[in-house]
Amino acid sequence: MTISSSAEPIYKENDFFVPYFKVLIGSRELDRIVTNDIISLTYTDNLTDVDAFDMTVNNWDADRRTFKYIEGEARETFYPGQDVEIWMGYYYQGREKLSRMLFGEITTLEPNFPGSGSPVLSVRGLSLLHRLRDRQRSDSYIKKRDSEIARIIAGRIGIDFSPIPAYRTVEEPNEFLFQDNQYDIVFLMHRARAIGYELYIEYGENNESKLVFKPSIQGKKTYLLEWGRSLLNFRPTLTTANQVSEVVITGWNPDTKARVVGRARKNDLETRALGLDQDIQVIERSIARRVEMVADRPITTTAEAKQEARETLEKISKGMVKGSGSTVGLPDLRAGTYVEIKEMGEIFSGNYYVTQTTHSINNSGYITTFNGRKEERT
């Protein structure tokens, strides 16, 4: 298999120095005493929900025999509602090399009083984007660029939005996009990751908020991972259980009072997108009679129906080969990026679009686990 020139090799032999993290609450970095009480720190992102973090904190003061962070002077340290920043990475040559993983707020405190061992406190939170989840909607966007969709959604949820004109000129209009009973901000976050953009809230000097939607540095990066070197483990799966040979979308045109129909078949897709060119005929025979019928979309034209049918079939097809694995901690490996997997055989080697990551720093070091689906990078 040819290695893509843009893939960045990562090996266990590389010296990543000392795993390191930084936590800021209310724009102030936690002091060393509190940081030393953090037993583990985990950050998670995926394509279908806002980012989250989870800290496990030692909650026992052995000298005073009290609970450190739920009573006494330090009980306000992790109060819910406070803004929080999570940074993760490494420390070497006397300096930090960290990436900001999340700008969010503390939402949950959960103390644990075990039968044996010291009491601990779980501190959890979400990206500030979660504040913009008002209600789920269904909508359609016809011939709209993604930045135009971002402007529409920002106006709908009541937040300022200032797109950068230079980005809009390079975006191609989407023929048809359907928002299927999703929160506006979650739909926009999914679009951002699909096109290699980042989405976050930016605060000004007077605490005014603005929605930022722009190309992401991480979205342009592909890591090369090899079993026995950079991959600590990897478990791929090929399944045809949910695959179909055809998708049929039906709608209604209120002007003509007529039913509209759009179809997409397996042979309409580029099998290269799955990297299964040599195996596709065998797979197609096994699903030849399976058809997905969809009749609950607000489709009014045949063109919309055909486009929606194709996109639905592509989405189903991309779930044929999936994989999960772990590697050394890589802060820039996020949902929406790609990894190139080597030494897994012809069917399972190739590019995987990352759909979820979990970054964990604890006494064992810094590990990144990921889930992904096999598809060629476009």
C-alpha positions in Angstrom: 0.0 0.0 0.0 1.3 3.4 -0.9 1.8 5.7 2.1 0.2 9.1 1.6 2.8 11.9 1.6 0.9 13.9 4.1 0.8 11.1 6.7 2.9 11.8 9.8 4.6 8.7 11.2 4.4 8.2 15.0 6.5 5.5 16.7 6.7 4.3 20.2 10.5 4.8 20.0 10.0 8.5 19.6 10.7 10.5 22.8 7.5 12.2 23.8 9.1 13.3 27.1 6.8 13.8 30.2 3.0 13.8 29.8 1.7 17.1 31.1 -1.6 18.9 31.5 -2.9 22.2 32.6 -6.4 23.1 34.0 -7.7 26.7 34.2 -10.9 27.5 36.1 -12.3 31.0 35.8 -9.2 31.9 33.6 -6.8 31.1 36.5 -4.6 28.1 36.4 -5.0 25.7 39.3 -2.2 26.0 41.8 0.3 23.1 42.2 -1.3 21.7 45.4 -4.6 21.2 43.6 -3.1 19.9 40.4 -1.2 17.3 42.4 -4.5 16.0 43.7 -5.7 15.3 40.1 -5.4 11.5 39.8 -6.5 11.3 36.2 -7.8 13.6 33.4 -9.8 12.5 30.4 -11.1 14.4 27.4 -13.5 12.9 24.9 -14.9 14.2 21.6 -17.0 12.6 18.8 -19.0 13.6 15.8 -22.5 13.5 17.4 -22.2 15.4 20.6 -20.3 18.3 22.3 -16.8 17.6 23.8 -16.5 16.6 27.4 -13.9 16.1 30.2 -13.7 14.1 33.4 -11.3 14.6 36.2 -10.8 12.3 39.1 -9.5 14.2 42.1 -8.2 13.0 45.5 -10.8 14.3 48.0 -9.2 13.3 51.3 -7.0 15.4 53.5 -5.2 12.9 55.7 -3.8 15.5 58.1 -7.1 17.2 58.8 -9.2 14.1 58.2 -11.6 16.0 56.1 -13.0 16.0 52.6 -10.8 18.4 50.6 -13.1 19.7 47.9 -16.6 19.3 49.2 -16.2 21.0 52.5 -13.9 23.6 54.1 -12.0 26.4 52.3 -11.5 24.6 49.1 -15.1 23.5 48.5 -15.6 26.2 45.9 -12.7 25.0 43.8 -14.8 22.9 41.4 -18.2 24.4 41.8 -20.4 23.7 38.7 -21.0 26.6 36.4 -17.4 27.8 36.3 -15.6 28.2 33.0 -12.8 25.7 32.5 -10.0 25.2 30.1 -8.3 21.8 29.6 -4.8 21.6 28.0 -2.9 18.4 27.3 0.5 17.5 25.9 4.0 17.1 27.1 6.8 18.9 29.0 10.4 18.8 27.8 13.5 21.0 27.7 12.1 23.1 30.5 8.9 24.2 28.6 5.4 23.0 27.9 4.1 21.8 24.6 0.4 21.8 25.1 -2.8 21.9 23.0 -6.1 23.3 24.3 -8.5 20.4 24.2 -11.6 22.1 25.6 -13.0 25.5 26.6 -16.1 24.6 28.6 -17.8 24.7 32.0 -18.0 22.4 35.0 -21.4 20.7 35.0 -21.2 17.8 37.5 -19.6 16.8 40.8 -19.7 13.2 41.9 -18.0 12.2 45.1 -17.1 8.6 45.7 -16.7 7.1 49.2 -15.3 3.6 48.6 -15.3 0.8 51.1 -11.5 0.7 50.8 -9.1 3.4 49.7 -9.4 7.2 49.8 -12.5 9.2 48.8 -12.3 10.8 45.4 -14.2 13.4 43.5 -15.2 13.1 39.8 -15.4 16.6 38.2 -17.1 16.5 34.8 -17.9 19.2 32.3 -18.9 20.0 28.7 -17.7 22.4 26.0 -19.4 25.8 26.1 -21.2 24.8 22.9 -23.6 22.8 25.1 -25.2 26.1 26.2 -26.4 26.5 22.7 -28.5 23.3 22.6 -32.0 24.8 22.8 -34.2 22.4 20.9 -33.9 19.8 18.2 -34.9 20.8 14.6 -35.3 19.4 11.1 -34.3 21.6 8.3 -32.9 21.5 4.8 -30.2 23.7 3.2 -30.2 24.0 -0.6 -27.1 25.3 -2.5 -25.7 26.8 0.7 -22.0 27.1 1.6 -21.2 25.8 5.1 -20.3 29.3 6.3 -23.7 30.5 5.1 -25.3 27.7 7.1 -23.2 28.7 10.1 -24.6 32.2 9.8 -28.2 31.0 9.6 -27.8 28.8 12.6 -25.9 31.5 14.7 -28.8 33.9 14.0 -31.4 31.2 15.0 -29.7 30.5 18.3 -29.0 34.1 19.1 -25.2 34.4 19.0 -23.0 36.8 17.0 -21.2 35.3 14.0 -18.4 36.9 11.9 -17.3 34.7 9.0 -14.0 35.4 7.4 -14.6 36.2 3.7 -11.5 34.4 2.5 -12.8 31.1 3.8 -16.2 31.5 2.2 -14.7 31.9 -1.3 -13.1 28.5 -1.2 -16.2 26.6 0.0 -18.3 24.9 -2.6 -22.1 25.2 -2.2 -23.8 22.1 -0.9 -26.4 20.9 -3.3 -28.6 19.6 -0.5 -28.1 19.1 3.2 -30.7 17.8 5.6 -30.7 18.4 9.4 -32.5 15.4 10.8 -34.1 16.3 14.2 -30.8 17.6 15.6 -29.7 20.4 17.8 -28.6 23.3 15.6 -25.1 23.5 17.2 -24.6 19.7 17.0 -25.5 19.7 13.3 -23.1 22.6 12.7 -20.4 20.8 14.7 -20.8 17.7 12.6 -20.5 19.8 9.4 -17.4 21.5 10.8 -15.7 18.2 11.4 -16.8 16.8 8.1 -15.0 19.6 6.2 -12.0 20.0 8.5 -13.2 23.1 10.3 -13.3 24.0 14.0 -16.2 25.4 15.9 -16.0 27.2 19.2 -17.2 30.2 21.2 -14.9 33.2 21.5 -15.3 35.8 24.3 -14.3 39.4 23.9 -13.1 41.9 26.5 -16.6 42.8 27.7 -17.6 39.1 27.8 -19.5 39.3 24.6 -19.6 35.9 22.8 -19.1 35.1 19.1 -19.4 31.8 17.3 -16.1 31.0 15.4 -16.3 28.7 12.3 -13.0 28.3 10.5 -10.5 25.8 9.0 -8.8 23.7 11.6 -5.1 22.8 11.7 -5.9 19.4 13.1 -8.3 18.7 10.3 -5.5 18.8 7.8 -3.3 16.3 9.6 -3.1 12.5 9.0 -1.2 10.3 11.4 0.5 7.1 10.1 0.0 4.3 12.6 1.6 0.8 12.4 0.9 -2.3 14.4 3.9 -3.2 16.5 5.2 0.4 16.4 2.9 3.3 16.9 -0.4 1.3 17.4 -0.7 -0.1 20.9 -3.7 -2.1 19.7 -6.2 -2.0 16.9 -9.5 -3.9 16.4 -11.1 -3.5 12.9 -14.5 -5.0 12.0 -16.1 -5.6 8.6 -19.9 -6.2 8.7 -22.6 -6.3 6.1 -25.4 -6.7 8.6 -26.7 -3.1 8.1 -25.7 -2.7 4.5 -28.2 -2.2 1.7 -27.9 -2.2 -2.1 -30.3 0.7 -2.7 -31.8 3.6 -0.9 -35.2 5.1 -2.0 -36.3 8.5 -0.7 -39.8 9.7 -1.2 -41.3 13.2 -0.7 -44.2 15.4 -1.8 -44.2 18.5 -4.0 -46.9 20.8 -2.7 -46.9 22.8 -5.9 -47.5 20.0 -8.4 -49.4 17.8 -5.8 -47.2 14.9 -6.9 -45.0 12.4 -5.1 -41.3 12.7 -5.7 -38.8 9.8 -5.6 -35.1 9.6 -5.6 -32.9 6.4 -5.7 -29.3 5.6 -5.2 -27.7 2.2 -5.8 -24.5 0.7 -4.6 -23.0 0.8 -8.1 -23.6 4.6 -8.2 -21.0 5.1 -5.5 -17.3 5.2 -5.9 -16.1 1.9 -4.2 -12.7 3.6 -3.7 -14.2 5.5 -0.8 -14.1 2.3 1.1 -10.8 1.0 -0.2 -12.6 -2.3 -1.1 -12.4 -2.3 -4.9 -11.4 -6.0 -5.2 -13.9 -7.2 -2.6 -17.0 -5.1 -3.5 -18.6 -7.6 -5.9 -18.6 -10.4 -3.3 -20.1 -8.0 -0.8 -22.7 -6.6 -3.2 -24.0 -10.1 -3.9 -24.6 -10.7 -0.2 -26.8 -7.5 0.1 -28.4 -7.5 -3.4 -32.0 -7.6 -2.2 -31.8 -5.1 0.7 -33.5 -1.8 0.1 -33.8 1.1 2.6 -37.0 3.1 2.2 -37.2 6.6 3.7 -40.4 8.7 3.7 -40.0 11.1 6.6 -37.8 13.8 5.1 -39.1 17.3 4.0 -38.2 16.6 0.3 -40.1 18.6 -2.4 -38.1 18.0 -5.6 -36.7 14.9 -7.4 -33.2 16.4 -7.3 -33.3 16.8 -3.6 -34.6 13.2 -3.3 -31.8 11.9 -5.4 -29.1 13.8 -3.5 -30.5 12.7 -0.1 -30.7 9.1 -1.3 -27.0 9.2 -2.4 -25.9 10.8 0.9 -27.9 8.3 2.9 -26.4 5.3 1.0 -22.9 6.8 1.4 -23.4 7.1 5.1 -24.6 3.5 5.4 -21.7 2.3 3.2 -19.1 4.0 5.3 -20.1 2.0 8.3 -19.0 -1.3 6.6 -15.5 -1.2 7.9 -14.8 0.3 11.3 -12.0 0.1 13.8 -11.0 1.1 17.3 -7.4 1.4 18.6 -5.1 3.2 20.9 -1.7 5.0 20.5 0.6 7.2 22.4 -1.0 10.4 23.5 -1.5 12.7 20.4 -3.3 16.0 21.3 -4.1 16.8 17.7 -5.7 13.4 17.0 -9.4 14.5 17.2 -12.8 13.5 15.8 -12.8 14.7 12.2 -9.2 13.9 11.5 -7.7 10.8 9.7 -5.3 8.1 10.6 -3.6 5.8 8.1 -3.3 2.2 9.3 -0.6 -0.1 8.1 0.3 -3.7 8.5 -3.3 -4.9 8.9 -3.8 -6.8 5.7 -5.3 -5.4 2.5 -8.9 -5.2 3.6 -8.2 -3.5 6.9 -5.2 -1.3 6.1 -5.9 2.2 4.8 -7.3 5.5 5.8 -9.8 5.8 8.7 -11.9 8.8 9.4 -11.8 9.3 13.1 -15.3 9.5 14.7 -14.4 9.6 18.4 -11.3 10.1 20.5 -10.5 9.8 24.2 -7.4 11.3 25.7 -6.3 10.1 29.1 -3.5 11.2 31.4 -2.9 9.3 34.6 -0.2 7.4 36.4 0.3 5.1 33.4 1.1 8.0 31.1 -0.8 9.7 28.2 -2.8 7.4 25.9 -5.2 8.3 23.0 -7.9 5.8 22.0 -10.0 6.3 18.9 -12.8 4.9 16.8 -13.0 5.4 13.1 -14.5 4.2 9.8 -12.5 3.2 6.7 -12.7 5.7 3.9 -10.4 7.4 1.5 -9.6 11.0 2.3 -11.3 13.4 -0.1 
